[in-house]
């Protein structure tokens, strides 16, 4: 998570100042570009692929409306939608007033630590500059309202999933996926695909709001009575890998260059666990459901909106590693329940296809601003 006054802000400030003269000369080009610019972070991970999901689906229905951009250089008279509240913080003080700004606020509250407390203070200070604040979860919407954000500025737009890409495998595809990752035939294969380490390095310092300690503790308890194999994806997973090694739990870590390849990794799983203490989504809730993988999640972010307890997934309290392990053990021993959760989860996910949720974003946010 970026610091309250990140070093990159200084670099961005100098870079933008140096390029504004050229940008003024390019205003005619800017005006001919799509009126909505969705700004993603540089990393090929969640924020980038969320933005791509929204933009591609909007362009399919409303051609010429939106485009994906990596940096907000040279944007004038546009609707500029920041996919990350933290990325917005880096740029809020230096962007021109000719744009109308929209920001995704996915997660975070002052109780998450002093750094997040400073971030929330900054965000609320800059709130008058924002036309809309988009959140994926009703829990976060209520939180923003309690903080005094005007109700008319808040739009709840869920995350989406590509249900053609993320789909249940056939038996041959499942066996091939498990073979590629070295999953033993009798093992319970548990997935965790996220970024739960600090920074973009090896991630040996845990990012505690993502619950890596909770996940490891749950795996340790489950492994006492069941053969467990863990499949990890995402950057900065060093803490989890080190702890799994310490516990003697076998695992594979796969971080594909093309995010869509993660769809094939889901095919190897028997269960997916979300152990986070705080989330905006997470994206994996919908991806696992769409892929026909039984899901157990803490009560965070969109999970509470999407999961109907016992029908399409299972919910446990935040921080409860024992409950995560117990529910995982229940599913491991009941193939009928797993089958039922897979079918209901897939049905739920189809209602969150990008084509559906992107139209919600267009109707609830962009249409009025475009007019």
Buried (B, 14 or more C-beta within 10 A) or exposed (E): BBEBEBEBBEEBBEBBEEBBEEBEEBEEEBEEBBBBBBBBBEEBBBBBBBBBBBBBBBBEEBEEBBBBBEBBBBBBEBBBBBBBBBBBBBBBEBBBEEBBBBBBBBBBBEEBBEEBBBBBEBBEEBBEBBBBBBBBBBBBBEBBEEEEBEEEBBBBBBBBBBBEBBBBBEEEBBBBBBEBBEBEEEBBBBBBBBBBBBEEEBBBEBBBBBBBBBBBBBBBBBBEEBBBBBBBBBBBBBBBBBBBEEEEBBBBBBBEEEBEEBBBBBBBBBBBBBBBBBBBBBBBBBBBBBBBBBBBBBBBBBBBEBBEEEEBBBBBEBBBBEBBBBBBBEBBEEEEBBEBBBEBBBEBBEEBBBBBBBBBBBEBBBEEBEE
